[in-house]
């Protein structure tokens, strides 16, 4: 939207801002993703996008009437939107849709059968990715940061956050500067 404003198209920009009756549902879902699930901003952006696609497709600009939502509606939406995507992208979209419906089920707005109705596409002829590093590979990475200089200690702490905590690189670099490391306990405190 910033680009549209820069290009002098504010009316098109306003058209992209959700004005539908269900926009509060989308805002509540985003708060749930941030506060309850603790998802990163980029993940939330994608999950909101797929939820918005679904809400627009199903209800247009009107109020969301969850009692009228059927399994066939979910299937039709998934089939229509996944047709234009690669298998991996379609699965990301379906995961977002499933998560949104799970949230609605948690809030008592839709049946669990709708959550279960969201399928997953098989990725045939794709190599299976190794789930995690071997201990030898992990040790190889950590040997690079074996020094005791402040920069090396910082880099080692960042690598441990990636390897042991499973944080994404973006999440590691966004850690607040008030985080502290205690050499006595070998503990990193993140506030």
ChimeraX commands (.cxc) that place a marker at each C-alpha (Angstrom):
marker #1 position 0.00,0.00,0.00 radius 0.5
marker #1 position 2.92,2.34,0.61 radius 0.5
marker #1 position 3.94,1.84,-3.02 radius 0.5
marker #1 position 0.42,2.71,-4.18 radius 0.5
marker #1 position 0.50,5.92,-2.11 radius 0.5
marker #1 position 3.92,6.75,-3.55 radius 0.5
marker #1 position 2.58,6.21,-7.06 radius 0.5
marker #1 position -0.33,8.56,-6.32 radius 0.5
marker #1 position -3.07,5.93,-6.24 radius 0.5
marker #1 position -4.61,6.50,-2.78 radius 0.5
marker #1 position -8.10,5.49,-3.93 radius 0.5
marker #1 position -6.83,2.05,-4.95 radius 0.5
marker #1 position -4.98,1.90,-1.64 radius 0.5
marker #1 position -8.20,2.56,0.28 radius 0.5
marker #1 position -9.91,-0.19,-1.72 radius 0.5
marker #1 position -7.36,-2.71,-0.42 radius 0.5
marker #1 position -8.05,-1.95,3.25 radius 0.5
marker #1 position -10.59,-4.47,4.56 radius 0.5
marker #1 position -13.93,-2.73,4.96 radius 0.5
marker #1 position -16.02,-5.88,5.06 radius 0.5
marker #1 position -18.30,-6.68,7.96 radius 0.5
marker #1 position -15.97,-9.54,8.94 radius 0.5
marker #1 position -12.86,-7.31,9.36 radius 0.5
marker #1 position -13.15,-7.58,13.16 radius 0.5
marker #1 position -12.96,-11.37,12.86 radius 0.5
marker #1 position -9.73,-10.96,10.92 radius 0.5
marker #1 position -8.31,-8.54,13.51 radius 0.5
marker #1 position -9.20,-10.95,16.35 radius 0.5
marker #1 position -7.51,-13.79,14.45 radius 0.5
marker #1 position -4.36,-11.69,14.05 radius 0.5
marker #1 position -4.31,-10.93,17.79 radius 0.5
marker #1 position -4.67,-14.67,18.46 radius 0.5
marker #1 position -1.76,-15.44,16.12 radius 0.5
marker #1 position 0.45,-12.85,17.81 radius 0.5
marker #1 position -0.51,-13.23,21.46 radius 0.5
marker #1 position -1.50,-16.88,21.80 radius 0.5
marker #1 position 0.58,-18.60,19.15 radius 0.5
marker #1 position 3.50,-16.16,19.18 radius 0.5
marker #1 position 3.93,-16.29,15.40 radius 0.5
marker #1 position 6.42,-14.09,13.58 radius 0.5
marker #1 position 5.10,-11.09,11.67 radius 0.5
marker #1 position 5.73,-12.64,8.23 radius 0.5
marker #1 position 3.86,-15.80,9.17 radius 0.5
marker #1 position 0.96,-13.72,10.47 radius 0.5
marker #1 position 0.87,-11.68,7.27 radius 0.5
marker #1 position 0.49,-14.86,5.20 radius 0.5
marker #1 position -2.08,-16.42,7.53 radius 0.5
marker #1 position -4.17,-13.21,7.49 radius 0.5
marker #1 position -3.94,-13.08,3.70 radius 0.5
marker #1 position -5.32,-16.59,3.26 radius 0.5
marker #1 position -8.02,-15.98,5.87 radius 0.5
marker #1 position -8.98,-12.76,4.03 radius 0.5
marker #1 position -9.11,-14.62,0.69 radius 0.5
marker #1 position -11.40,-17.20,2.25 radius 0.5
marker #1 position -13.65,-14.64,3.94 radius 0.5
marker #1 position -13.94,-12.58,0.75 radius 0.5
marker #1 position -14.64,-15.66,-1.35 radius 0.5
marker #1 position -17.23,-17.01,1.05 radius 0.5
marker #1 position -18.97,-13.90,2.36 radius 0.5
marker #1 position -17.97,-11.03,0.07 radius 0.5
marker #1 position -18.27,-7.74,1.98 radius 0.5
marker #1 position -21.16,-9.01,4.13 radius 0.5
marker #1 position -21.21,-10.38,7.63 radius 0.5
marker #1 position -19.74,-13.83,8.20 radius 0.5
marker #1 position -22.54,-16.34,8.82 radius 0.5
marker #1 position -20.58,-19.34,10.08 radius 0.5
marker #1 position -23.71,-21.51,10.39 radius 0.5
marker #1 position -24.03,-21.59,6.58 radius 0.5
marker #1 position -20.44,-22.71,5.99 radius 0.5
marker #1 position -20.19,-26.28,4.66 radius 0.5
marker #1 position -17.43,-28.77,3.94 radius 0.5
marker #1 position -18.15,-28.35,0.23 radius 0.5
marker #1 position -17.51,-24.60,0.56 radius 0.5
marker #1 position -14.09,-25.33,2.05 radius 0.5
marker #1 position -13.31,-27.84,-0.72 radius 0.5
marker #1 position -14.40,-25.44,-3.48 radius 0.5
marker #1 position -12.28,-22.63,-2.07 radius 0.5
marker #1 position -9.23,-24.89,-1.70 radius 0.5
marker #1 position -9.62,-26.26,-5.22 radius 0.5
marker #1 position -10.07,-22.84,-6.79 radius 0.5
marker #1 position -7.17,-21.08,-5.08 radius 0.5
marker #1 position -4.69,-23.94,-5.15 radius 0.5
marker #1 position -5.14,-24.41,-8.92 radius 0.5
marker #1 position -2.91,-21.40,-9.58 radius 0.5
marker #1 position -0.13,-22.43,-7.19 radius 0.5
marker #1 position 2.79,-24.80,-6.99 radius 0.5
marker #1 position 2.25,-27.75,-4.66 radius 0.5
marker #1 position 4.35,-26.26,-1.84 radius 0.5
marker #1 position 2.58,-22.89,-2.07 radius 0.5
marker #1 position -0.82,-24.58,-2.12 radius 0.5
marker #1 position 0.10,-26.47,1.04 radius 0.5
marker #1 position 1.11,-23.22,2.75 radius 0.5
marker #1 position -2.26,-21.74,1.80 radius 0.5
marker #1 position -4.09,-24.85,3.01 radius 0.5
marker #1 position -2.18,-24.79,6.30 radius 0.5
marker #1 position -3.25,-21.16,6.76 radius 0.5
marker #1 position -6.86,-22.03,5.98 radius 0.5
marker #1 position -6.80,-25.00,8.35 radius 0.5
marker #1 position -5.34,-22.82,11.10 radius 0.5
marker #1 position -8.01,-20.15,10.55 radius 0.5
marker #1 position -10.80,-22.74,10.71 radius 0.5
marker #1 position -9.21,-24.27,13.83 radius 0.5
marker #1 position -9.27,-20.81,15.40 radius 0.5
marker #1 position -12.96,-20.43,14.47 radius 0.5
marker #1 position -13.70,-23.87,15.92 radius 0.5
marker #1 position -11.87,-22.91,19.11 radius 0.5
marker #1 position -14.08,-19.81,19.34 radius 0.5
marker #1 position -17.20,-21.96,18.80 radius 0.5
marker #1 position -18.03,-20.46,15.40 radius 0.5
marker #1 position -17.67,-23.53,13.18 radius 0.5
marker #1 position -17.68,-27.32,13.44 radius 0.5
marker #1 position -14.51,-29.41,13.79 radius 0.5
marker #1 position -15.47,-31.22,10.56 radius 0.5
marker #1 position -14.62,-28.06,8.62 radius 0.5
marker #1 position -11.09,-28.10,10.03 radius 0.5
marker #1 position -10.71,-31.78,9.11 radius 0.5
marker #1 position -12.01,-31.07,5.60 radius 0.5
marker #1 position -8.91,-29.10,4.63 radius 0.5
marker #1 position -6.68,-31.46,2.68 radius 0.5
marker #1 position -2.95,-31.51,1.97 radius 0.5
marker #1 position -1.37,-32.03,-1.44 radius 0.5
marker #1 position 1.26,-34.71,-1.81 radius 0.5
marker #1 position 4.57,-33.53,-3.25 radius 0.5
marker #1 position 5.48,-36.41,-5.52 radius 0.5
marker #1 position 8.97,-36.60,-7.03 radius 0.5
marker #1 position 10.31,-34.13,-4.48 radius 0.5
marker #1 position 13.33,-35.02,-2.38 radius 0.5
marker #1 position 12.60,-35.51,1.30 radius 0.5
marker #1 position 14.42,-32.91,3.33 radius 0.5
marker #1 position 16.34,-34.00,6.38 radius 0.5
marker #1 position 14.47,-32.83,9.46 radius 0.5
marker #1 position 17.49,-31.78,11.50 radius 0.5
marker #1 position 21.26,-31.57,11.55 radius 0.5
marker #1 position 23.36,-34.47,12.75 radius 0.5
marker #1 position 25.43,-33.92,15.90 radius 0.5
marker #1 position 28.57,-33.75,13.74 radius 0.5
marker #1 position 27.06,-31.04,11.50 radius 0.5
marker #1 position 25.93,-29.09,14.58 radius 0.5
marker #1 position 29.42,-29.27,16.10 radius 0.5
marker #1 position 30.95,-28.12,12.80 radius 0.5
marker #1 position 28.79,-24.99,12.83 radius 0.5
marker #1 position 29.59,-24.25,16.47 radius 0.5
marker #1 position 33.37,-24.66,15.99 radius 0.5
marker #1 position 33.31,-21.53,13.84 radius 0.5
marker #1 position 32.26,-19.54,16.94 radius 0.5
marker #1 position 34.62,-21.11,19.50 radius 0.5
marker #1 position 36.43,-17.94,20.64 radius 0.5
marker #1 position 35.93,-15.84,23.77 radius 0.5
marker #1 position 35.82,-12.40,22.19 radius 0.5
marker #1 position 32.50,-10.54,22.69 radius 0.5
marker #1 position 31.65,-10.75,18.99 radius 0.5
marker #1 position 32.36,-14.49,18.86 radius 0.5
marker #1 position 30.27,-15.04,22.01 radius 0.5
marker #1 position 27.41,-13.04,20.49 radius 0.5
marker #1 position 27.63,-15.00,17.22 radius 0.5
marker #1 position 27.74,-18.31,19.13 radius 0.5
marker #1 position 24.65,-17.30,21.13 radius 0.5
marker #1 position 22.87,-16.42,17.89 radius 0.5
marker #1 position 23.83,-19.77,16.35 radius 0.5
marker #1 position 22.61,-21.62,19.46 radius 0.5
marker #1 position 19.29,-19.78,19.21 radius 0.5
marker #1 position 19.00,-21.03,15.63 radius 0.5
marker #1 position 20.15,-24.58,16.33 radius 0.5
marker #1 position 18.76,-25.38,19.76 radius 0.5
marker #1 position 15.75,-23.11,20.12 radius 0.5
marker #1 position 14.62,-23.38,16.52 radius 0.5
marker #1 position 14.27,-19.64,16.10 radius 0.5
marker #1 position 14.29,-18.26,12.58 radius 0.5
marker #1 position 17.09,-15.92,11.53 radius 0.5
marker #1 position 14.68,-13.00,11.42 radius 0.5
marker #1 position 13.54,-13.74,14.98 radius 0.5
marker #1 position 17.13,-13.95,16.24 radius 0.5
marker #1 position 18.15,-10.58,14.79 radius 0.5
marker #1 position 15.00,-9.01,16.26 radius 0.5
marker #1 position 15.82,-10.10,19.81 radius 0.5
marker #1 position 15.90,-7.04,22.06 radius 0.5
marker #1 position 19.24,-5.60,23.05 radius 0.5
marker #1 position 18.26,-5.94,26.73 radius 0.5
marker #1 position 18.81,-9.70,26.41 radius 0.5
marker #1 position 21.69,-10.74,28.61 radius 0.5
marker #1 position 24.10,-13.65,28.80 radius 0.5
marker #1 position 25.24,-15.13,32.11 radius 0.5
marker #1 position 28.53,-17.00,31.68 radius 0.5
marker #1 position 28.26,-18.62,35.11 radius 0.5
marker #1 position 24.99,-20.40,34.29 radius 0.5
marker #1 position 25.52,-20.44,30.52 radius 0.5
marker #1 position 22.10,-18.85,30.21 radius 0.5
marker #1 position 20.76,-16.30,27.77 radius 0.5
marker #1 position 17.93,-14.23,29.21 radius 0.5
marker #1 position 15.54,-12.77,26.64 radius 0.5
marker #1 position 13.10,-10.11,27.79 radius 0.5
marker link #1:1,2 radius 0.2
marker link #1:2,3 radius 0.2
marker link #1:3,4 radius 0.2
marker link #1:4,5 radius 0.2
marker link #1:5,6 radius 0.2
marker link #1:6,7 radius 0.2
marker link #1:7,8 radius 0.2
marker link #1:8,9 radius 0.2
marker link #1:9,10 radius 0.2
marker link #1:10,11 radius 0.2
marker link #1:11,12 radius 0.2
marker link #1:12,13 radius 0.2
marker link #1:13,14 radius 0.2
marker link #1:14,15 radius 0.2
marker link #1:15,16 radius 0.2
marker link #1:16,17 radius 0.2
marker link #1:17,18 radius 0.2
marker link #1:18,19 radius 0.2
marker link #1:19,20 radius 0.2
marker link #1:20,21 radius 0.2
marker link #1:21,22 radius 0.2
marker link #1:22,23 radius 0.2
marker link #1:23,24 radius 0.2
marker link #1:24,25 radius 0.2
marker link #1:25,26 radius 0.2
marker link #1:26,27 radius 0.2
marker link #1:27,28 radius 0.2
marker link #1:28,29 radius 0.2
marker link #1:29,30 radius 0.2
marker link #1:30,31 radius 0.2
marker link #1:31,32 radius 0.2
marker link #1:32,33 radius 0.2
marker link #1:33,34 radius 0.2
marker link #1:34,35 radius 0.2
marker link #1:35,36 radius 0.2
marker link #1:36,37 radius 0.2
marker link #1:37,38 radius 0.2
marker link #1:38,39 radius 0.2
marker link #1:39,40 radius 0.2
marker link #1:40,41 radius 0.2
marker link #1:41,42 radius 0.2
marker link #1:42,43 radius 0.2
marker link #1:43,44 radius 0.2
marker link #1:44,45 radius 0.2
marker link #1:45,46 radius 0.2
marker link #1:46,47 radius 0.2
marker link #1:47,48 radius 0.2
marker link #1:48,49 radius 0.2
marker link #1:49,50 radius 0.2
marker link #1:50,51 radius 0.2
marker link #1:51,52 radius 0.2
marker link #1:52,53 radius 0.2
marker link #1:53,54 radius 0.2
marker link #1:54,55 radius 0.2
marker link #1:55,56 radius 0.2
marker link #1:56,57 radius 0.2
marker link #1:57,58 radius 0.2
marker link #1:58,59 radius 0.2
marker link #1:59,60 radius 0.2
marker link #1:60,61 radius 0.2
marker link #1:61,62 radius 0.2
marker link #1:62,63 radius 0.2
marker link #1:63,64 radius 0.2
marker link #1:64,65 radius 0.2
marker link #1:65,66 radius 0.2
marker link #1:66,67 radius 0.2
marker link #1:67,68 radius 0.2
marker link #1:68,69 radius 0.2
marker link #1:69,70 radius 0.2
marker link #1:70,71 radius 0.2
marker link #1:71,72 radius 0.2
marker link #1:72,73 radius 0.2
marker link #1:73,74 radius 0.2
marker link #1:74,75 radius 0.2
marker link #1:75,76 radius 0.2
marker link #1:76,77 radius 0.2
marker link #1:77,78 radius 0.2
marker link #1:78,79 radius 0.2
marker link #1:79,80 radius 0.2
marker link #1:80,81 radius 0.2
marker link #1:81,82 radius 0.2
marker link #1:82,83 radius 0.2
marker link #1:83,84 radius 0.2
marker link #1:84,85 radius 0.2
marker link #1:85,86 radius 0.2
marker link #1:86,87 radius 0.2
marker link #1:87,88 radius 0.2
marker link #1:88,89 radius 0.2
marker link #1:89,90 radius 0.2
marker link #1:90,91 radius 0.2
marker link #1:91,92 radius 0.2
marker link #1:92,93 radius 0.2
marker link #1:93,94 radius 0.2
marker link #1:94,95 radius 0.2
marker link #1:95,96 radius 0.2
marker link #1:96,97 radius 0.2
marker link #1:97,98 radius 0.2
marker link #1:98,99 radius 0.2
marker link #1:99,100 radius 0.2
marker link #1:100,101 radius 0.2
marker link #1:101,102 radius 0.2
marker link #1:102,103 radius 0.2
marker link #1:103,104 radius 0.2
marker link #1:104,105 radius 0.2
marker link #1:105,106 radius 0.2
marker link #1:106,107 radius 0.2
marker link #1:107,108 radius 0.2
marker link #1:108,109 radius 0.2
marker link #1:109,110 radius 0.2
marker link #1:110,111 radius 0.2
marker link #1:111,112 radius 0.2
marker link #1:112,113 radius 0.2
marker link #1:113,114 radius 0.2
marker link #1:114,115 radius 0.2
marker link #1:115,116 radius 0.2
marker link #1:116,117 radius 0.2
marker link #1:117,118 radius 0.2
marker link #1:118,119 radius 0.2
marker link #1:119,120 radius 0.2
marker link #1:120,121 radius 0.2
marker link #1:121,122 radius 0.2
marker link #1:122,123 radius 0.2
marker link #1:123,124 radius 0.2
marker link #1:124,125 radius 0.2
marker link #1:125,126 radius 0.2
marker link #1:126,127 radius 0.2
marker link #1:127,128 radius 0.2
marker link #1:128,129 radius 0.2
marker link #1:129,130 radius 0.2
marker link #1:130,131 radius 0.2
marker link #1:131,132 radius 0.2
marker link #1:132,133 radius 0.2
marker link #1:133,134 radius 0.2
marker link #1:134,135 radius 0.2
marker link #1:135,136 radius 0.2
marker link #1:136,137 radius 0.2
marker link #1:137,138 radius 0.2
marker link #1:138,139 radius 0.2
marker link #1:139,140 radius 0.2
marker link #1:140,141 radius 0.2
marker link #1:141,142 radius 0.2
marker link #1:142,143 radius 0.2
marker link #1:143,144 radius 0.2
marker link #1:144,145 radius 0.2
marker link #1:145,146 radius 0.2
marker link #1:146,147 radius 0.2
marker link #1:147,148 radius 0.2
marker link #1:148,149 radius 0.2
marker link #1:149,150 radius 0.2
marker link #1:150,151 radius 0.2
marker link #1:151,152 radius 0.2
marker link #1:152,153 radius 0.2
marker link #1:153,154 radius 0.2
marker link #1:154,155 radius 0.2
marker link #1:155,156 radius 0.2
marker link #1:156,157 radius 0.2
marker link #1:157,158 radius 0.2
marker link #1:158,159 radius 0.2
marker link #1:159,160 radius 0.2
marker link #1:160,161 radius 0.2
marker link #1:161,162 radius 0.2
marker link #1:162,163 radius 0.2
marker link #1:163,164 radius 0.2
marker link #1:164,165 radius 0.2
marker link #1:165,166 radius 0.2
marker link #1:166,167 radius 0.2
marker link #1:167,168 radius 0.2
marker link #1:168,169 radius 0.2
marker link #1:169,170 radius 0.2
marker link #1:170,171 radius 0.2
marker link #1:171,172 radius 0.2
marker link #1:172,173 radius 0.2
marker link #1:173,174 radius 0.2
marker link #1:174,175 radius 0.2
marker link #1:175,176 radius 0.2
marker link #1:176,177 radius 0.2
marker link #1:177,178 radius 0.2
marker link #1:178,179 radius 0.2
marker link #1:179,180 radius 0.2
marker link #1:180,181 radius 0.2
marker link #1:181,182 radius 0.2
marker link #1:182,183 radius 0.2
marker link #1:183,184 radius 0.2
marker link #1:184,185 radius 0.2
marker link #1:185,186 radius 0.2
marker link #1:186,187 radius 0.2
marker link #1:187,188 radius 0.2
marker link #1:188,189 radius 0.2
marker link #1:189,190 radius 0.2
marker link #1:190,191 radius 0.2
view
